[in-house]
Amino acid sequence: MMSPTQKELVAQARGILADLTEHLHHEVELEQPQAEPSAPDALLRAGGAIFVLECRVATSTAALYQAIRTVKAHGSRTRALGFAAEVVPVLAVPFMGPTGRALCDEESCSWLDLSGNANIRAPGLLVRIEGNPNRFKRRGRPASAFSPMASRITRVLLTYPTVDFSQRQLAQRTGIDEGYISRIVRNLVDQGLVGKYGNLIRVPDPDLLLRAWLDDYDFAKHRRIAGHIPARDGDELIRRLAGALAHQPHQPAYAATGLAAAWCMGRYAAFRTASVYVHSEDALDGLRDLSFRPTDRGANVWVLVPADAGVFQGVATKNGIHCVAPVQVYLDLHAHSERARDVALEFRRHHLNWGKSQ
């Protein structure tokens, strides 16, 4: 299905919001906002609440982030008018993806989409509908600024978020030609994720860029070889792996990621599964002396052959173990089980806080 126009989105979102609220409130009154650029798309009065509706056809991470700020600002201005009702900001889009849902949850912003999903909280009202697929998914996959090779650029920008880079400097650090870098940077600029100031590239909001990358990141593009190695605990396991892989011809010969890397960087949580990037499957030969047995059942080792060698950018030794850069650890934690998601939140607070006070 084709994406709706802004006018169609507003009309359909108003109808959906009316339907969702009238289950609890028999009288639903739609009020037209004042015709001014700063006005919300609609105000809906339902029982003891006024819903401030903001609609966005664009659903990039940057667009959603700005839309949440806008609808919350509309809510604050509406409260200042002195209505004797709770004011509830609601963001409406064609389809709300995982990153958008996480953003709305963190900002306590209600939302709905035209695909049939919603999360709305108001006095006496809780609506949570999930699982409906994207009705407006476009055929084909647009060129991504976060493809495996293109991600080298974002990895550098987030590793040094206070540094302004020229395209030539990015080319030197990433090994990518300047023409390709120019196209990717233009894509990032169009999404509002980076800014260009003369010949320099700057990241105005590292959190936003990281969110956008996480939303696009596909761990499954790496080749994963699962297996089992006898070990008493995760710490012994990662050290046995490191010792066996250290003599591979490439340098660094390996790089831990996920829970194992988080453990080496800050002892965040005990772990059972150790994940390591290697340059090729030939590295498996170095695991023979560890009695490595390929298996999915009971696996405690993931040997990862990366989709792009850029994952080795920024590798550093932590507690005697080569580990990928913190941004890569954070991305990969979201693909792990155990307590990885909880660890990711804590890891980000300490290692990816961009200079904010903890």
C-alpha angles and dihedrals in degrees: 000000000000118000113262123249118247090258092051091047093053093048095048094042091053090052093048092048091050091050093048095050101041090068085078101023121052095199118058118181123187115209122197112229121232113279099252132120093248095051122110119249092252145347118217122191114204119169109301097353140073114210116210107206124203119178129201128183092188112076104182114134092252092049092049092046091054092043092055090052090048097049092046089051089051088051092052092050091048091052089052089062088071102240113175090231140078112269114222120189112214126189117205126196137160090255130357112216128201096272093049091050090050091049092050091047092051092048094042090237121151118227145181135185136206090242091073103264126121145163111192127163123187137141106301092357133096118168120178119166120166140162101055111131126238107277091192102051111148120231113251126015118273119231107279129219086209103055112136094268096036089053089071086077095052091044091058093044092052094043089057103025095162094052122093111218132198117220089250091055090050090050090053093049097044103034090233122130118253094243092060091044090052091056094047094046090050089053091050091048092050089054092051092243099118134019132221118218108183105306094340130095119214135182108224095183117021091183090059094048091049092050091051092050092048090051090055099035116115113193090186090073088075116081107246121200110189122201148142133256122179111249138146095230143346095273093055090045097054091046092051089049092048092051094049095047098042093091097058113124096244122079120251086030093200140353127211118225140173119024094350092055092045088053092051092047098047115346090250099162138346110256140196103197120064118201122197133176117223131181097241143351088264086083088074088074088068091059097060093095089055091059090244110188118191108230140133093209111082092356116170097172131064113191105195126201101195125231086229132016089233089094086078092061110116097011111169134179113250120181090342096310127106107236132185119247116287093252090057092047090053094050093048094048088069090062095053129084128213107066094328098125092052090046090051092059093050093042091053092050091057104032105027103037093116093225096311118143113262 
